[in-house]
Amino acid sequence: MNDKANPAKKGDGERKDRLAEALRANLQKRKAQARSRRAGDADERPEGLPTAGKMQKK
């Protein structure tokens, strides 16, 4: 068996940078969402998404 560690791939550092940036953006978005909920403001909805009342069957 080969006990040597696998060498880092060429784009491995770039991938880690992209993942770290996406993680930071997601965390900021979730913190803003939590703050708006504490403040009582409604969450922003993208166009085309129905509200909860429209989704329920009667």
DSSP file (Angstrom, degrees, kcal/mol; ACC not computed):
  #  RESIDUE AA STRUCTURE BP1 BP2  ACC     N-H-->O    O-->H-N    N-H-->O    O-->H-N    TCO  KAPPA ALPHA  PHI   PSI    X-CA   Y-CA   Z-CA
    1    1 A M              0   0    0      0, 0.0     2,-0.7     0, 0.0     0, 0.0   0.000 360.0 360.0 360.0 154.6    0.0    0.0    0.0
    2    2 A N        -     0   0    0      1,-0.1     0, 0.0     2,-0.1     0, 0.0  -0.846 360.0-175.6 -98.1 118.0    1.1    3.6   -0.6
    3    3 A D        +     0   0    0     -2,-0.7     2,-0.1     2,-0.1    -1,-0.1   0.435  47.8 112.8 -92.4  -0.2    1.3    5.6    2.6
    4    4 A K  S    S-     0   0    0      1,-0.1     2,-0.1     3,-0.0    -2,-0.1  -0.464  72.3-113.3 -75.5 144.9    2.1    8.9    0.9
    5    5 A A        -     0   0    0     -2,-0.1    -1,-0.1     1,-0.1    -2,-0.1  -0.465  35.7-102.1 -73.4 147.4   -0.5   11.7    1.1
    6    6 A N        -     0   0    0     -2,-0.1    -1,-0.1     1,-0.1     3,-0.1  -0.514  40.1-115.5 -68.8 134.4   -2.1   12.7   -2.1
    7    7 A P        -     0   0    0      0, 0.0    -1,-0.1     0, 0.0     2,-0.1  -0.377  38.1 -93.3 -68.7 151.3   -0.7   15.9   -3.5
    8    8 A A        -     0   0    0      1,-0.1     2,-0.0     2,-0.1     5,-0.0  -0.376  43.7-115.3 -65.0 139.8   -3.0   18.9   -3.6
    9    9 A K    >   -     0   0    0      1,-0.1     3,-1.0    -3,-0.1     4,-0.4  -0.304  25.1-108.5 -73.6 162.6   -4.8   19.3   -6.9
   10   10 A K  T 3  S+     0   0    0      1,-0.3     3,-0.4     2,-0.1     4,-0.2   0.902 116.9  34.1 -60.6 -45.4   -4.1   22.3   -9.1
   11   11 A G  T 3> S+     0   0    0      1,-0.2     4,-2.3     2,-0.1    -1,-0.3   0.260  87.5 104.5 -95.6  12.2   -7.5   24.0   -8.5
   12   12 A D  H <> S+     0   0    0     -3,-1.0     4,-2.3     1,-0.2    -1,-0.2   0.901  80.4  49.0 -62.7 -42.0   -7.9   22.8   -4.9
   13   13 A G  H  > S+     0   0    0     -4,-0.4     4,-2.1    -3,-0.4    -1,-0.2   0.889 111.0  50.1 -65.0 -39.3   -7.1   26.3   -3.4
   14   14 A E  H  > S+     0   0    0     -4,-0.2     4,-2.4     2,-0.2    -1,-0.2   0.897 110.1  50.9 -65.1 -40.0   -9.5   28.0   -5.8
   15   15 A R  H  X S+     0   0    0     -4,-2.3     4,-2.7     1,-0.2     5,-0.2   0.924 109.7  49.4 -63.6 -44.3  -12.3   25.6   -4.9
   16   16 A K  H  X S+     0   0    0     -4,-2.3     4,-2.5     1,-0.2    -1,-0.2   0.892 110.3  51.4 -62.7 -38.6  -11.7   26.2   -1.2
   17   17 A D  H  X S+     0   0    0     -4,-2.1     4,-2.3     2,-0.2    -1,-0.2   0.921 111.3  47.3 -63.4 -43.5  -11.8   29.9   -1.7
   18   18 A R  H  X S+     0   0    0     -4,-2.4     4,-2.4     2,-0.2    -2,-0.2   0.916 113.3  48.0 -64.5 -42.4  -15.1   29.7   -3.6
   19   19 A L  H  X S+     0   0    0     -4,-2.7     4,-2.3     2,-0.2    -2,-0.2   0.900 111.4  50.2 -64.9 -40.2  -16.6   27.4   -0.9
   20   20 A A  H  X S+     0   0    0     -4,-2.5     4,-2.3    -5,-0.2    -1,-0.2   0.907 111.4  48.6 -64.4 -40.9  -15.4   29.7    1.9
   21   21 A E  H  X S+     0   0    0     -4,-2.3     4,-2.4     2,-0.2    -2,-0.2   0.913 111.7  49.0 -65.2 -42.6  -16.9   32.8    0.1
   22   22 A A  H  X S+     0   0    0     -4,-2.4     4,-2.4     1,-0.2    -2,-0.2   0.887 110.6  51.5 -64.2 -38.5  -20.2   30.9   -0.5
   23   23 A L  H  X S+     0   0    0     -4,-2.3     4,-2.4     2,-0.2    -2,-0.2   0.918 110.4  47.9 -64.8 -43.6  -20.3   29.9    3.2
   24   24 A R  H  X S+     0   0    0     -4,-2.3     4,-2.4     2,-0.2    -2,-0.2   0.916 112.2  49.4 -63.1 -42.5  -19.7   33.5    4.3
   25   25 A A  H  X S+     0   0    0     -4,-2.4     4,-2.2     1,-0.2    -2,-0.2   0.907 111.9  48.7 -63.5 -41.4  -22.5   34.8    2.0
   26   26 A N  H  X S+     0   0    0     -4,-2.4     4,-2.5     2,-0.2    -1,-0.2   0.911 111.0  50.1 -64.5 -42.5  -24.9   32.2    3.2
   27   27 A L  H  X S+     0   0    0     -4,-2.4     4,-2.3     1,-0.2    -2,-0.2   0.910 110.6  49.2 -63.5 -42.3  -24.1   33.0    6.9
   28   28 A Q  H  X S+     0   0    0     -4,-2.4     4,-2.3     2,-0.2    -1,-0.2   0.902 111.5  50.0 -63.3 -40.5  -24.7   36.7    6.3
   29   29 A K  H  X S+     0   0    0     -4,-2.2     4,-2.2     1,-0.2    -2,-0.2   0.919 111.7  47.5 -63.8 -43.9  -28.0   36.0    4.6
   30   30 A R  H  X S+     0   0    0     -4,-2.5     4,-2.2     2,-0.2    -2,-0.2   0.872 111.2  51.0 -67.5 -36.4  -29.2   33.8    7.4
   31   31 A K  H  X S+     0   0    0     -4,-2.3     4,-2.5     2,-0.2    -1,-0.2   0.915 110.6  48.9 -65.8 -41.9  -28.1   36.4   10.0
   32   32 A A  H  X S+     0   0    0     -4,-2.3     4,-2.3     1,-0.2    -2,-0.2   0.895 110.9  51.0 -63.5 -39.0  -30.0   39.1    8.2
   33   33 A Q  H  X S+     0   0    0     -4,-2.2     4,-1.9     2,-0.2    -2,-0.2   0.913 110.7  48.0 -64.3 -42.8  -33.1   36.8    8.0
   34   34 A A  H  X S+     0   0    0     -4,-2.2     4,-2.1     1,-0.2    -2,-0.2   0.898 111.4  50.8 -65.6 -40.4  -32.9   36.1   11.7
   35   35 A R  H  X S+     0   0    0     -4,-2.5     4,-2.0     1,-0.2    -2,-0.2   0.908 109.6  50.1 -63.8 -41.3  -32.6   39.8   12.5
   36   36 A S  H  X>S+     0   0    0     -4,-2.3     5,-1.8     1,-0.2     4,-0.8   0.863 109.4  51.6 -67.4 -33.5  -35.6   40.7   10.3
   37   37 A R  H  <5S+     0   0    0     -4,-1.9     3,-0.4     2,-0.2    -1,-0.2   0.897 109.8  49.0 -68.4 -38.8  -37.7   38.0   12.1
   38   38 A R  H  <5S+     0   0    0     -4,-2.1    -2,-0.2     1,-0.2    -1,-0.2   0.863 111.6  50.1 -66.0 -34.3  -36.7   39.4   15.5
   39   39 A A  H  <5S-     0   0    0     -4,-2.0    -1,-0.2    -5,-0.2    -2,-0.2   0.635 114.8-118.3 -79.2 -13.7  -37.7   42.9   14.3
   40   40 A G  T  <5 +     0   0    0     -4,-0.8    -3,-0.2    -3,-0.4     2,-0.2   0.503  65.0 142.3  89.9   4.8  -41.0   41.7   13.0
   41   41 A D      < -     0   0    0     -5,-1.8    -1,-0.3    -6,-0.2     2,-0.2  -0.504  54.8-110.3 -77.0 149.2  -40.3   42.6    9.3
   42   42 A A        -     0   0    0     -2,-0.2     2,-0.1    -3,-0.1    -1,-0.1  -0.493  33.2-107.7 -76.1 148.3  -41.6   40.2    6.7
   43   43 A D        -     0   0    0     -2,-0.2     2,-0.3     1,-0.1    -1,-0.1  -0.437  37.1-106.2 -69.8 149.2  -39.1   38.2    4.7
   44   44 A E        -     0   0    0     -2,-0.1    -1,-0.1     1,-0.0     0, 0.0  -0.615  34.5-153.4 -76.9 136.6  -38.6   39.2    1.1
   45   45 A R        -     0   0    0     -2,-0.3     3,-0.1     4,-0.0     2,-0.0  -0.931  14.6-122.4-113.0 133.2  -40.2   36.8   -1.4
   46   46 A P    >   -     0   0    0      0, 0.0     3,-1.5     0, 0.0     0, 0.0  -0.382  45.8 -88.1 -64.3 151.5  -38.9   36.3   -4.9
   47   47 A E  T 3  S+     0   0    0      1,-0.2     0, 0.0    -2,-0.0     0, 0.0  -0.326 112.5  33.2 -60.4 141.5  -41.6   37.0   -7.6
   48   48 A G  T 3  S+     0   0    0      1,-0.3    -1,-0.2    -3,-0.1     0, 0.0   0.260  85.0 116.1  97.2 -12.0  -43.7   34.0   -8.4
   49   49 A L    <   -     0   0    0     -3,-1.5    -1,-0.3     1,-0.0     2,-0.0  -0.806  61.1-134.3 -92.0 126.2  -43.7   32.4   -5.0
   50   50 A P        -     0   0    0      0, 0.0     2,-0.1     0, 0.0    -1,-0.0  -0.352  20.9-109.1 -74.2 157.8  -47.2   32.2   -3.5
   51   51 A T    >>  -     0   0    0      1,-0.1     4,-1.1    -2,-0.0     3,-0.5  -0.349  35.2-101.3 -77.2 168.3  -47.8   33.2    0.1
   52   52 A A  H 3> S+     0   0    0      1,-0.2     4,-1.1     2,-0.2     3,-0.4   0.853 121.1  57.8 -61.6 -35.5  -48.7   30.5    2.7
   53   53 A G  H 34 S+     0   0    0      1,-0.2    -1,-0.2     2,-0.2     3,-0.2   0.855 106.1  48.5 -64.5 -34.8  -52.4   31.3    2.5
   54   54 A K  H <4 S+     0   0    0     -3,-0.5    -1,-0.2     1,-0.2    -2,-0.2   0.713 107.2  56.8 -77.1 -20.7  -52.5   30.7   -1.2
   55   55 A M  H  < S+     0   0    0     -4,-1.1    -1,-0.2    -3,-0.4    -2,-0.2   0.737  86.3  94.1 -83.4 -23.4  -50.7   27.4   -0.9
   56   56 A Q  S  < S-     0   0    0     -4,-1.1     2,-0.3    -3,-0.2    -3,-0.0  -0.451  74.3-128.1 -75.4 140.9  -53.2   25.8    1.6
   57   57 A K              0   0    0     -2,-0.1    -1,-0.1     1,-0.1    -2,-0.1  -0.650 360.0 360.0 -85.1 144.4  -56.0   23.7    0.2
   58   58 A K              0   0    0     -2,-0.3    -1,-0.1     0, 0.0    -2,-0.0   0.374 360.0 360.0-113.5 360.0  -59.5   24.5    1.3
